[in-house]
C-alpha cells in the first residue's frame, strides 16, 4: 500500500503479509459462514466467527492467489461480495489478491487539484482497441497525451457476466473485470497514465447491480430498498433501517478501494439522482468525503452524472451540498444534437437547437434551471448561473447519447462533417470542461452501440427492453415496428463498436482540428483564462451566435462566431460585440472550414470591418493592431 493512501479495506479478503489472510463479510440473516478453498483435491472449508452487526470474520493461513467461495449455513457456496478478482467471471470462485505486491512508480504524482484546464476523454476498455485489454489501452495513452487530453475516464470495470458488456451491469463491484486482464494490468494502465502526466478516473455504478451474477441478496436483502423506483433493477439501500449502515459501508469502501489500491484520480458517479437517501447525511456527500480521505495527500476529481442537473451535487459541504467537483450537463448535448440533425423527439422534445440555446448554455451553464419541462411534465433543473463553468462537463458525444439512437452513429455521420467541425470548435473553446468520446478526435466511423452478453433467455428480455426504450423516439419506433429494423445488442454490436485505429491517419484532418483547438484552449492566454466574467455573447440569427472573450492585457480580444445555417452577411452590423477595439482589426485565427481540417476553404475577411460568416462554419478571430495606410 502506498504511504500516501492510508485507507485499508476491511471487507473481503485482506492479506496480512505473513502467509495469512483476514476474511470479513456481512451476512446478518445467516447462522454460519465458512471460507471454502478450491484446492486441487476439492473444497476445504474453514469457519468464520460471527461478530457484532451481523458480520462474520476470521484469519486463516491462506496466501495470495488462493481461490475461494463462502459457504452459507453449510449449504451452497457463493463468491465473496467484496472479491478483489473473479478470474472465471461473476459465478466462479474469488481470488485472494495482495495489492501491496505491485511496484508503483507514481509516488511523485499529486493527483488532480482542480477541474480548471481539464479535457476529459471517455473510453470503453473493451472497444477502445482491437485487443480490448488494459495493456492495449495503456499503449494508446501517449496518443491521448499528444492530442491534449488531460484526464482519461474509463467506463465501469466492475466484473460482469459474459464476454462483453458496457460495464453498467456489473455485479462484483470490487473486482476489475477479468475479460480485460489481471488486477495488476489495470494498475499498470493507471501507472502509465501518471507517467505521461495524465489523470485517470473511473466510472462507478452504485444505484443498482446487474441481473445476472448478483449474489448480494444471498448474504442480505438489506443491500436493496424496494420503496424507491428504479428503471434498471432493485435500488440500493442507503436509508432503510439498520441494514442501511452496512450497505452504505459496502459502497463507500468500494469507492475508496479504487482510489487507494488502484491510484485512480477520482470517480464518475453514475446516475446520482437514483442514489435515494432521505437520511440527514446523503450518501453522495459521505462517499465524496470518505473517498477524498482514502486518497491521502493525492487530490481527486469526483464528477457526478445527475439527470435533473441538481446544483446540490457540486455545492460545497459547508453550504449543505454534497461537495463533488463536477457535474455532467446534458442540455448542451441535447441542443447541439437537435441543431445537428433537425429532430426534436422523445427526451429531446424540449430543445429547438437554436443559437439562443447554445449561447445560453455557454453563458449560464445549462438551459433548464427550474423551468417547466414538458417531457417529464414537471419542473427540471436547479440554478447553475453562478457555478464556475469548469465544474460543468459538456460533450457532443458520450456512451449513452450515441447508443440512445437507432444506429449509434457518430455526430459527423448524422450531421455532416461541416456542422461537426463547427460544433467541435464551439465545444473546445467554451469555458466549461469539455469531454470527448473515444475516436471522436479522428471522426471514427465505428458506431457505439449498446451491447451485452447474457444467457439466451435473459438476452432476449434485454433485447426487447432495449427496443422498447428506443421506441420512445417516433422515428425509431417506425423503423423497428414497420420497417423491421433490428438493433443488435450481442457480439455483432460489440464488434461494430470497436475503434479502427487506421482511421486516425486516414482522417488526420479531423485530428488536426482537435489538436489545434486544444492547443488554443491551453496556450492562447485569452481562451486559457476560461474566465466567465470576461465573456459576453449575442444571437446573430436563429442559427448564428457570437461569443467575445475579453483579454486582460496586450493580447487583445477574441471572437468566436458560429453559424449552423446558411451564409450570413453581417451588413449592416448593429451588434456591438462585433466591433474591434479602437485602432485594431479582426484577424482570422482559425476557421472550421480550413482545408487542413478537411473543410472547403476559408475566405479572407472582407475589408472595412465588414463580416461574412459562411454557413455551417465556426470562425475564431483575434484583435490585432491595424496597419496604418501609406499616405498618397
N, C-alpha and C positions, 0 to 999 in steps of 0.2 A: 504494500500500500504506500502511495506517495505521502510524504510528510505534510504536504500542503492540503491533503484531503483526509481529515480526521474521522470521517464517518465510517462506522463499521456496521454492516448488515447483520441484524440479529436473527432474521428469519432464514429458513432453508438450511443448507449445509455450509458450515463455516470451518475451513481448515485452520487448525490451531498451530501448525508448524512443527509438531513433534510426532507426526505419524498418526495423529488423532483428528477426528472431525466432530464438531458440535452440531447437532441437529435440533431444529425448533420449528414447530408447526402449530397452527391454531385449528383445533377441531373440537369445539365445545360440546357437541352432541355425541361424541364417541367415547366408549368406555376404555379403549386401548388403541395405541398406535405403535407399530413396530417398523423398524428400518429393515427392509429385506434386500440383501445384496444379491446381485445377479452374478454369481460365481460360475465358472465352467461346470462345476459339479451340481449346480442347481441353486435354489434360493436358500439363503442363510439369514434368518430373521433375528434381530436384536431389539429388545424393548426400549421404549422411551417412557419417561416418568411424567405423569400428569402433574402440572403445576397450576398456579393461580391464573384465573382468567380464561380457562379452557385451553391453555397451551400444553403441548407435550414436548419434552426436552430430554436430551441425553448426549453423552460424549462416548464415542467408541473408537477403537483402534482401526480406523478406516482412512486410507490415504487418498490423495487427489487422483482422479482418474477412475475411481470405482463407480460402478453403475448400481442404481438402487431404485426402489419404489417404497411407498409407505403401505403397510397392510393395516386396514381399518377394522377394528373389532374382530380380529382373527379371520377375516373373510377375504374379500377382493383386495387387490393391490392397485395403487394409483400413483401417477407421477407426483413429485413434490410441487405444490403450488408455487413455491419460490425457487424452483430449479434454475441453476445458472446456465444449464445447457441440456438440450434434448437432442442427442445425436441421431436418434431414429424418428424424430418428429414428436408431436404432442402426445401420442398414445404410448410411446416407448418409455424405457427407463430414463431416469435423470442421471447426470454425471456430476460427481464431485469435482469442483473447479477451484483451483488456487489462484486467485488473481494477482497475488504478490509475486508470482514467478516471472511475470512479464517485465522486461527491462525497458522502461520508458526513457526516451531521450528528450522529453519536453519540459524538463524541470525549470527552465527559464521562461516558459510560456505563462503569461499572466492572465490569459482569457480575453474576454470582450468587455470593455469597460462601458461602452455606450452604443446605442443604436445609430448615432450620428456617423455618417460616412459609410455605412454598411451597404453592400449589394449582396442579396441572398440568391442562392441557386438551389432550387428544389430538384431532387433526383430520386428515382426508384432504383435500388441496387440491382434488382434482377433484370431490368431492361436498359439500364444505362450503358452496358457494354455487352458484346456478344456472349462473353463468358458468364456474366451475371453474378460476379463474386465480389467480396470485399477487396481482394487483392487486385482484381482488374479495375475496380473503381479507383483504388489508390494510384494506379499507374496513369490515370487520366487527370489527376488533380493538377499537375503542372499546367495543363491547358486552361483550366479554370482560373488559376492564379494569373496567367499571362493575359487572359481576357479582361481581368479587372474585378472579378468576383472576390468578395472578402469573407463570406460565410456560406458554407455548404449545409444544406438542410436535407437530411435523409428521411424518406418516408418510413413508416414504422417497421421495426425489425423484430417485434415480438414473434415468437415461434407460432407458425400457422400450419394447418393441415394441407397436405398435398405438395405438389412440386412448384407451384407459383401462386401468388396472391398479392394484392395491393399491400397487405400488412394490417389493414383495419379489421381483419377477422382474427387477430391474434388471441391466443388462449394461454400460452405460457409466457407471462409478461416479463419475467426476469431473464429469460433465455433468448439471446440473439439467434435468429433463425439459422439452422444448420445448412439449409439449402445454399446459403451464401458463403459458408466457410466456418472455421473454428472461432471461438471467442477471441483468441489471440490475433487472428486475421483482422477482426474488427478493431482491435487495439492498434494494430499496425496501420490501419487506414486512418485512425484519429491521429496517431503519432506523425504520420506523413503529412497530414494537413497542417499540423502545427509546425513541422519543419519548414514548410513552404510559407508560413505566415498566414495561413487560412484558419478561420474559426470553423467549427463544425458542430451542428446541433441536431437533435433527434426529435422526430415527431412521435408522440406517445398518445395512446388511446386509453382513457380511464372511464369513459361513460358507459361502456358495455364490453362484453367479450364475445368472441365468435361462436357460431352454433355447433362446431364440431371440435371435440378435444378439450372442452371446458369442464374441468373436474372440480372447480371450486365448491359447488354445491354438495359434493360428496363429503367435504370437510365441514361446511357450514352454509346454511341458507342465508346466514346473516351478511354475506357479501353482497346480497342483492336486496332491492327495495321496490316492491311492485306497486307502491302507492303513486309513483310518478309515471308519466307516459314516456315512451322511448321508441322511436321508429326502427332502431337497429337491434333490439333484444332487451332482456331484463336490465333495467338501470342499476347501477352500482349503489351501494348503501353508504351514506355519509352522515345520516342524521336520525336513523330509526332505531331506538332502543339501545341496549347495552352492546349489541353487536357492532354498532357504528364505530366504536373506538378501535377495536382490532381491524375492522375493514379499512378505516382511514389509514391506520398504520401500515397496512399492506401496500396501499397505493403510494403513500408517501415514501416508504422505503424503496419502492421501485424507482421513483423519480431520483432519489438520492443515489441509488446504485449506478445509474447511467453517468452521472457527473463525477462520481468518486472512483468507481472501478474501471470506467472506460474513458474518463477525462473529457467527456463531451462538454462543450462550452455553453450549453443551455438546452432548452427543450421547446418544442412547439406543442402546445396543449390542444388536442383535438376537441372540437365541439364543447367548449366550456359551458355553453348555455344548457347542456344536458348533464352537467355535474350538479345535480339537485342537492341543495343543502340549506335547511332552514335553521341550522344551529347558529349561535352567536358569532362563531369564527368560521367563515366559509372555507370549504376545503381548498379552493384555489389559493386563498390567502395563506393558509397554513402550509400548503405544498410549496408555494413560492418561497416562504421564509425558511423552511427546513432544507429545501434544495440549495439555497444560497449558502446556508451554514455548512452543508455537506461538502461544498466545493472548497472550503477553507479560504485561502488567500486569493484563489482564482476568481475572476469576475465572470458572471454569467449573463446571458440574454435569455429571458423567458418570454416567449411570444404566444399569444392566445388566439385561437380561432373562436369567434363568437358571432353567430349569425345575426343577432339583434344589434351588434356593434355597441355593446354596453361599455360606457366610459369607466365604470367602476373597476373593470378588469385592470386598467392601466393607471388608475388613480393611486397615489402613494398610500401606504397603510396608515400613515399618521393623519390622513384625511379620510379614513374609513374605507379606503379602497383595497384592492387585492394585491397591488404592488408589482404587477407584471410590467415588462419593458415595452412590449409591442403588441399591436392588435391587427389582425387581418381585416381588411375592409373590402367587402365585395362590390360596393357601389361603383367604384372606378371601373372594375372589370365589366360589370353589367351594362353601364352606359356605353363603354367602348365597344362592347360586343354588339349592342343594338346599332350603334353608329356604323359598325363594320359590315353587318350582314342585313340590316334593314328589317329584322324580325323582332317583334316585341311580344313574346309568348311566355306563358306559364309564369315562373318567378321573375321573368324579365319584363312583365307587362307594365310595371310602374316606371319604366325608363323609356326615354324617347331618343337617346343617343345624340342630343344636341350639343352645340358648343357651350351653351349655358351650363349643362350638366357637367361636362368635363371641366369647365372653368371653376364651377362651384366645388368640385372635388379638389382641384388644385389649391384653391384659396381657403377652403373650410374643412378639408379632410374627408368629408363624406356628404352624401345627399340627404339621407333620412336620419334626422336627429330629433325625432318626436312627432313628425307629421303622420297623417293617416296613410296607411299602406294597403291598397285595395286587394292585393294578392292574399294577404293574411287577414284582411278585414279588421284591422286594428292599427293603433299607432306603432311605429317602429323606430328604433334608434334612440340615442341619447346625445346630449351636446358634446361635440368634439371640436367646437370652434376654436378653443384656446389650447388645445392639445398641441404640444410640439410636433411638427409634421414628421420628424424622424421616427416617432413612435407608431406611425401608421404605415402598414405594409400594403403597397399597391402592386398589382400584377395585371398582365394582359392574358396570361395563361397559367393554369395550375392543374394538378391532377384531377380535381373534382370538375372544374369547368370545361376541360377538354372532354372528359368521359361523359359528362352530362349532356352530350349531344348525340345525335343518332349515329354518327360515324367517327366521332373522336378526332375530327380533323383540326389541324393547326390553323392559327389565325390567318397566316398568309395564303392558305389554301382557300378558305371560305371568303376572305375579304379582298384578296388580291395583294400582290406584292407592294404596290404603291401605298395603299392605306396602311398596311402592316408596318412599312418603314416609317411613315409619318407618325403613327401612334407610338411606335418604339421610341422615336425622338422625344415625344412628349413625356412618356413614362420615365425615361432615363435622365431627364433634366429637371424633373419636379423635385421639390424638397422632401417629399415623402420617401420612405425607404423602398426601393424597387426590388421585386423578386422576379427572376427568370425561371422558366421551367426547362428541364434538360432538353438540349437540342434547339431551343428557341433561338440561340445566338447564331446558328447557321441555317435557320429556316428548314429544320428537319422535315422530311416528307412523311416520316412514320407518324401514324396517328397515336393517340394514347387512349386506349380502351379500358373498360372495366374487365378484370379477369380474376377468376378463382378456379381452384381445382379441388372440388368436393367429391364425395361419393355420389354415385349416379342419381339416387333419389333426391338428395339434397341439392345437387347441381341443377336438376330440373326446377325445383322450387325457387332457387335463387334466380335462374334464368327468367322464370315467369315474373318474379318480383321486379327484376330489372326492366323488363318490358313495360310493366305497369308504371314504373317510375318515369320512364321516358315518355309514356303516353300522356303525361301532363302537357307536353308540347303538342298542339294540334297537328302540326306538320309531321312530327314523328309518329303520332297515332295513325295518321293516314298511311304512312309508309309501312307500318307494322301490320295494320288490320286490313288494308285494302290492297296495297301493292305486294304484301307478303314478304317484306324485307326482314331478314334475320340478323339480329345483332349478336355476334359471337361473344361468349364470356369465358371460353375454355382456352385450350392451347393455341388455337388459331388467333385469338385476341392477344394472348401473351406474346406470341412470336411477332405479330404485326406491330406491336408496340415497342419493339427493340430499336434503339438508335442504329442508323447506318453511318458509321464514322467516316467513311469515304466522302460523304456529303460535306463534311467540314471543309474539304479542299475544293470540291466542286462548287460549293456555294460560298466561296470566300468573300464575295461582295457583301453578303449579309453579315458575315463575321466581321468584316472591316467596319461596317456601320456600328455594330455593337461596341467594338473596341474603341472607336473614335469617340462615341458618345460617353462611354465610361471614362475615357481619358479626360474629356472636357469636364465631366462631373467631378473628377478627382483633382485635376490640376488647374483648371480655369479658376482664378480667385473669386469671381462673382458667382459662378454656379456652385463652387465648392463650399461657399459660405452657408448655403441652404438656410438662409435667414428669412423666415416668412414675413418679418416686419419690413423687409426691403423688396417685396414682390407685390406687384399690382397687376390686375388683368381686366380685360373687357371683351365683350362679344362683338364681333365684326359682322356676322351674319348668322343664319341658323347653323351653318356648318363650319364657321371660322371663328377663331379667337386669337387674342394676343396676350402674352404674359411679358411684363417688363421686370427685369431684375436690376435693381439699382446698385451700382458699385459704390464703394466707400472711399475711393481714392482716385489715383491716376488711371486705374484700369478701365474706367468708363462703365457704361451700362450695357446690358444685353437684352435682346428682344427675341422672343420665341413666338413665331407665327405658325398656326396650324390651320389648314384648310382641307376639310374632308369632302367638300363639294366640288363644283366646277371652278374654273379660274376666277379670281376676284381682283378687280381693278379698284384700288383704293384712291379714287379721284372723282369727286372731292374726298377729303380725308379729315373729317372733323374729330376723330378720336385723339385726344391729347397724348395718350401713351405712345403714340407712333412718332411723336416729334423728337428728333435727336437733340442732344444737349447743345446749348449755344456754341457755335464755332466748330461743331462736329458733324459728321455724316455717318450713316449706317454702312457698314461693310459686311459682306456675306462671310460668315464663318463656316457655315455648313448648310447644305440642302439635302433633304432625304432623297432627292432625285439626282444627286450627283452620279455620274456614270460609274465611279469606283464603288458605289454602294449598290449597283445593279439598276439604277434609275435611267430615265430617258434624257438626262441632262438638265442643268440648271441655268436658266438665262440670267444674264447680268442684271443688276438692279438698274432701273431707269434713273436718269439724272434728275436734278432739281427736287430731290426728296420724294418724288412720287414712288409708290409701291404697287407692285403687282404680285399677288400670291397665286402661283399655279394651283390647279386642282389636285387633291389627294397628295398634298405636299406639306412638309414642315420646313420652315426656314429658321436658321439661327443667325442673328446679326449682332455685331459689336459696334459700339460708337468709337470712332477714331477722329483724329484731327483732320479738318478739311484742308486740302492743299490749296494755298492761295492761287488765284488766277494770275497768269502772266499779264502785265499791262500791255495794252495795244499800242 
